[in-house]
Amino acid sequence: MKSQEFKKLNIPKKPGVYFFKKDEEIIYIGKATSLKDRVGSYFGADLISTRGPALVDMVTQSISIEWIETDSVLEALILEAELIKKHQPKYNTKEKDNKSFYMVGITDDTLPRVVLVRARNITLKEEIKRLNIKYTFGPYPNGGALRDAMRIIRRIFPYIDGDSLKKDNQEFYRQLGLTPDTRENTVSEAYQENIKHIRDFFAGKKKKILVELEKKMYSLAKQQKFERASLVKKQIFALTHINDVALMKKEYFDTNIGNTVRIESYDIAHMSGKNMVGVMTVVIGNQKAQNEYKKFIIRGNTGADDTKALREILERRFNHEEWGIPDVVVIDGGQAQISVGQQVLKELGKNISVVSVLKDERHKPKDILGDKQIIEKYKEQILLSNAEAHRFAITFHREKRGKNFLNK
């Protein structure tokens, strides 16, 4: 399709899902905060430099564009995944087998949990079995967008996940209204309904949920259970006034075309072993995923031993599978650091490529150690994530050092 043809389309400035079609075949499906602005971005002069040749090829192949409006960006995100699963468009599924993706799962437990799964096609069945998952929704190519979406859904329909089941976290999550009372280890009727509504929401059945909630509200009011009726009324309001500002602020680009490798970098910062901290930074495709950066205060008595500190943060990080699983791990340092990284991941049963960035006396990259094919393919992203890790670690260390100085 040419830009002149696009200009004739009366595309609204509303959230929704759009389709690039070749004859009657859907070749690409995407989501948008503003359909008009997003679709228009495919016809800019800088398309090839900002979005890559695969996307240019998709636009060239397409003959027509169609769209579906949604009430919110959140619903566009969910509808996009369902339609991709249904239609399997060429440019959405291209290279999918070589990439990991995200799923939402609901477990078949006494207290059903809602979990995020990051896996490849070859490992998805293993993850479903390991976590005892009964229902799955997705796939979703962007973990950051999905996590933001789950935060919104959880405020409407509180649920249990791995973190909120931990004894030390239960009261905290209850007070925030993000999880039901699980002290009796029983499933209340209200929680069963929440799980059902979450399933229906991911299946695109918002209208059905609203009908059920209204019936429930009136029934509770008739029984003079006004407090419970008021809670249902709040759910109805939240569902019809979805606050998806987080999703609107972040216009997640089409990361399921071209390179969507997830690279995580780790770095340690301290001064002669004091105020030692570690960080994790994330690059997805060619984009910094700053909302996924993590900070670690080193707990072990490592002195000035960077490799022991590195082992600690890697073990702590991979205790959080809900953060996703990287395709490549980047470590700041030389052979000692890369060896520790490889050893820890092997012990944890993670088959993930590890590389390390070796620095000169001015702390500038002079070499990258590890799998040469990985390095050649992702050199730009490796260096970007490593630079971000160094910057983030230094900033965090200075913050911690300053606080400790003021507290003396």
N, C-alpha and C positions, 0 to 999 in steps of 0.2 A: 504494500500500500504506500502511496506517495503522500507527502505532507498536504498537497492541495486537496486530496480526497478527505483527509482527516478534518480539515477546516470546515468542511460542509456538514460534519456530524454535530448534532445538538446534544453533546454529552454534558450531563449535569455536574455541578460542583458539590457532589454528595458522596459519602462513602459507599463502597460497593465492590463488586467483582467484575472484571472485564475479560473478554475472550478475543483473541486474535484467531481468525479463521481463514483457511485456504479452501475455497469452495464451501462444502458443508462440514468439513473436518475442522475440529478445534485443535489448533496446534500449540496454543499457549493460554494459560489462565493466570491472572494476577489479581491482587487486591489493592485497594487504594483508600486513602483518607479523602481525597478529592478525585473522582473519576476523571474529570476534565484535565486537571493538572497532571495527573499521573500518566494518562494515555498520551497527553501532549508531549511529555518528556521523551517519548520514543521518536519524536520527529525533530529533535534539536540537532544542530550542526555538530555538536560535540559527542554524539551518541557513541561512536566507535571508541573514543578515547576514555569515556567515563563508564561505559557499560560493557564493552568488549565485542569482538566479532560475532560470537554466537548469537547475541541479541540482535545485531544488525541483520544477520541472515534470517532470523525469525520475522522481523518487520518486513523485509524484502519479499519473503515467501507469502505473507498474509495478503488476503484480498479484501476482507471485511473485518469490522470490529463490532462486537455486541457487548452489552453490559447488563448487570442486575444491581439495582440500588438496595442498600440495606439501611436499617435504622441506626447502626453504629459501626465504628471501625472494628470493634470486637467481633461482631457478627460477620463482617466481611472476612476476617481472618479465618473463622471457623468454616464459613461457606466455601472459601477458596480450597481448603484442604479436602472437604467432602467432594467437591466437583473434580478436583484433580484425581482423586481416587476413582471416581466414576468414569471419567473420560480418558484418563491416561494420555494427556497431550504430549506430542513428540518432544517439545522443547522444555517441558517440565520434568519429564522422566529421563532426559538425556543424561547419561553417565550416572544415573541414580544408584546403580549397583556398586559403584566405586566410592560412594559417599555415605556418611552417616546422616541420620535424620532423627527427629523427635516424635514421640507418640505420647498421648495421654492415656493412662491405664487406670482402671478401677479393679481393685483386687477382690478375690473371692474369699475374704476373711470374715471372722465373726464381727469384727469392726472393719468394714470395707475402707480401704485407703485409696486416695487419689494420688497417683504418682506420675512423674515424668520419666520417660524412658528415652535414652539416646542410644541408637543401635544401627547397625547396617542390616541389609536384608538377610545376610547369612547368620547373624547373631540374634535377630529379633525373637525367634521362637525360643531360644535359650533364655533370653531375658524375661519373656512372658512366663515361662515355667518357673524360673528362679524366684520371681516376685509374686507368683500365684495370681496373675492377672486374668480376670474374666472378660472384661470389655476393653477394647482399644479404640482410640480415635486419632486420626492423622493419616499420613505423616505431615509434619510441619518442618520446613527447612530451616527456620530461624528460631533458635532457642531463646534469644532475648525477647522476641515478640511474644512467644508462647508463655514465657514466665510472667511477663507483664499482663497477659490475658488471664492467666490463672489467679493472679492477685485480685483482679477485678471480680472474677467469678466467685472467688472465696469470700469476698465481702457480702455477696448476695446469698450464697449457699455455703455456709461454713462446712469444712470437711476435715478429715484426719489424713495426715501424711506421715512420712517417716519421722520427721523432726518433732511434730507435735505429740507423737506417741512416747517419746523419750521422757522418762520420769521427771527430769529437771526442767523440762520445757512445758509440761502439760498446763500448769497453772498460768504461765505467761500467755500461752495461746488462748486459753479460756477467757482471760481478762480482756484480751484484744477482740474477742468475739469471732475468732477465726476457726475455732474447733468446738465441738460439743463436749459436754462433761463425760469423760470416759472412765471415771474412777470406779464405776460399778462394772465396767467391762461388758456392758450390754448395749444393744442397739435400740435407741428410742424410735418411736414412730416418726418423730420429726426428722431424725437423721436419715432414716430409710427414705423419706420423701425427698430430702436434700439430694441424696445420691441419685435417685430416680430423675430429679429435675436436672442435675448435672448431665446425666446421660442424654436426656431429651434435648438439652441446650446444645450439646455437641452434635446432635443429629439434626439440628436446625429446626427444632419444634418449639420455638419460643411462644407462639400463639397458644399452643396446647398447654404449656406450663401456666400461662396467664389465666386461662379458663379454669384450670384445676386450683390455682391459688385463690381465685375469687370465690369459687364454691367452698373452699376450705375456710376462708375468712368469714363468710356469711354463716356457715355451719357453727363455727366456734362462737361467733357473736350470739347466735340463737341459744347456744348452751351456756351463755353468760361467761364464757372463758375469754374475757376481754383482753387480758394481757397477751395471751397467745394469738388472738385475732389481730392485735396491734402489730405483733412481730411479722405476721403474714402480710399485713397491709404494707409494711416497710419493704418487704421483699418485692411486692408488686410494683411499688414506686421505683425501687432501685432497678428493676428489670426493664421498666418503661423509660427510665432516665439514666441509661448506662453511662457512668462516668469513665470514659476511656481516654482521658487527657494524656496518660502515659503513652498510649499507642499513637495518639494524634501528634504528639511532640516528636516521635521517632518515626519518620517515614521509612519503613524497612524496605530496602530495594529488592530487586528480583534476584535473590541469592540462590534460586534453584536453576538459574541458567549460568553455565560456565563454572568458575572455580568457587566452591564453598568450603574449602578445607578450613578446619578449625585448628589454629595454632595457639598453644599456651606457652608463655615464657615465665621463667622464675628467676628471681634475683634476691640476694641477701645484702643487707646494709647494716653496718655497725661501726663503732669507733673503738678499736682495741678490745673488742668483745663486749662493749657496753651498749645498752639500748639496742640490742640486736633484733632486727625485724626481717621478715620475708614478704614477698609479694608475688602475685600471679596476674599477668595481663593476658588479654585475649584478642586475637585478630581472626576475623571470619572473612574469607575471601581476601579482599584488599582493604577491608574496613576495620578500624579499631572498635571493638565492642566494649566501650568503657563502662557500661552498666554491669559488666560481668567481671570486672577487676576485683581481686580479693587481697586483703591485708592479713598478715600473720605476725603476732608477737611471739617470738621464740620462747618456748616454755622450758626446754631442757637446758641444763647447765653445760653449754657447749664451749664456753670460753670464747676463743676467737676462731673456732673450727667451723669454717663455712660449709664443709661437706656434711657434718653432723646436723647443722641447721637445715641444710637442703633436704636431707633424709626426713627430718621431722615435718617440714611443710608439705613434702610430697605425700607422705603417709596420711597427714591430716586432710590434704586436699582430696585424695582419692577415697576418703571415707564419705565423700559427698557426691554420690553418683547423680543426684538430682541436678548438679551443676552441668552435667553433660560430660562426654568423654572426648578428649582431643584426638586429632589425627596425628599431630606432631607435638612433641614437648621440646622446648628450647631452654637451655640452661646457660647461664652466664659463667664462663670459666673454661678450663682446659680439660685434660684427660681425666684428672681425678673427679671432677664434677660430672662429666658425662658417664663415667663408670658407675658412680653412685646412682645417678638417675636410671640407668639401664638396670642396675641390680634391684632397686626398689620396685620398679614396674614389673620386673620378672617375678619377684616375690609375691606381688599382688595379683599376678596372673593377667597383667595387661599387655597385650601385644601392640605396643605403640612405639613409633619411631622416635628416637631421642637424638638431638643434635646439641652441640654447645658452641658458643661464640667466643673465640679466643681474642683477647684485647692486647694492644701494644702498651707502652709505658704512658701514653697519653689517654689511655682507656678508649681507644678507637678500634673497631673491629679489624683484625688482620687475617683471620682464618675462621672457617666453620668446620668443626669436626663432626663426623657421622656419616650416614648413608649418602653417598655422592649423588645418587639419582634424586633423592628427596631435596637435597641442598640445591641442586641445579634447577629443579622445578619450582621451588618455593623460596629462593634466596631473598627476594625482595620482602616477602612477608615475614620471613625469619628475622631479618635485620630490623624491620619495623617493630615487631613484637619485642625483640630484645632491647631496642632503644627505649621503648615504652616502659619495660620492666625496670631498667636502670633509673629512668626519671622518676617513676612511681616509688621505687624503693628509697631513693635518696630523699624525696619529699616526705615520705612516711617516717623515715628515721629522724629527720630534722624536727618534725612535729613531736615525736615521742621524746626526743632529747630536750626540746624546749619545755615540754610539760613537766618532765622530771626535774629540770633545773628550777622552775618556778615553785615546785612543791617542796623544795629543800628548806 
